[in-house]
Amino acid sequence: MMIGGTGATGAAMAGWDGWDDGGGLIDIGSTVPHPFPQTWYDSHDCNSGGVMRVLITGITGPVGSFLADYLLTIPGLEIHAFKRWRSDPRPIEHLLGKITIHEGDIEDAFSVDRAVATARPDRIFHLAAQSYPSASWDAPILTMRANVEGTLNLLEAARRHVPHARIHIAGTSAEYGPVRPDEVPISEEHPLRPASPYGVSKVAAELSGLQYHASYGMHVIVTRSFNHVGPRQGDRCSIQTFCRQMALIEVGKQAPIMYVGNLSPKRDFTHTRDVARALWLLLEHGVPGEVYNLCSGNAVRIGDIVDMVVAMGRVPVTVQVDPSRLRPVDEPILQGDNRKLRAATGWQPEIGIEQIVAEVLDYWRQQLAITDGR
């Protein structure tokens, strides 16, 4: 299967004119004009009363709280957040009293509809998802429900209540699947060959958003985010796992062995503060119906990150491969091309990998100190 990149949802959604006789080719390339010009969106923007309402789904996730932090620095915004009722509230404790929280579940169409109808947002950042590729192998159906059905629940609610809102749909670099070294950096035009249930679910969510743009004229923009990392995340992604283990080892709560998975892959990491800034700029300046890579443009070997964590640690450790941490399929390299994003917004990342690792390691040290009452 090949699904092309950007700018051409019109033909792709009006009959799917790209099926290949030989292997299921969907080509949504860059030659079909947008069904609605930018002036249409400008004239139908739904701001009113001088206050712009913003809704963030997935507020407790990897990016949500940082996006809220950033938006709170912009005058004239009223921030609303959609929070799963059972999600850990600690990442947003500092936001309580500053934003309006709507509780529900992204898989529950009624609670999503109620939140959108109540908030009446002018801007929507859809971040809620089952966002761990490794977990998708154990829970593929749950992943599809959260990521595909959840996205459709949001799009339908927006279509009913705020059809002129600007909507961001969070995609992922996992949509690209295995990439050869000679195919990087990966542009938005690169074929989509997802190799995990998570990647497949995000392709479906992306195409759903682009279909609503093409069919209903909704202002939808999609990002294919590469790895984003920072404090306030769980410990299921690589950097978080390494740093948490080091913090545990430093206080004697884990033997001096750091358990790792495959150290060979190379990944493109961006700090969540840089991601938050990019999302706002993109929804204000990006072109509806387009897909943008959100990445640093640099790939780092996972083994090199382990070396950084070990070097920053306060005690010596041994690194040991844990077979349970190995995935059935692991893309050798994911390095994005962010030129389209930079051209549209003027954005560029400001925080490098060394600072990312240092911040995350300090974060886990602080979390353990809080747990211990220190």
ABEGO torsion letter per residue (X at the ends): XBBBBBGAAAAAABGGAABBAAAGBBBBBAABBBABBAAAAAAABABBGGBBBBBBBGAABAAAAAAAAAAAABBGBBBBBBBBAABBAAAAAAABGABBBBBEBAABAAAAAAAAAAAGBABBBBABBBABAAAAAABAAAAAAAAAAAAAAAAAAAAAABAABBBBBBBBAAAAEBBBAAAOBBBAABBBBBABAAAAAAAAAAAAAAAAAAAAGBBBBBBBBBBBBEBGBBAABAAAAAAAAAAAAAAGABBBBBBBBBAABBBBBBBAAAAAAAAAAAAAABBBGBBBBBBAGBBBBAAAAAAAAAAABABBBBBBBBAAABBABBBABBBBBAAAAAAAAGBBBABBAAAAAAAAAAAAAAAAAAAAGX
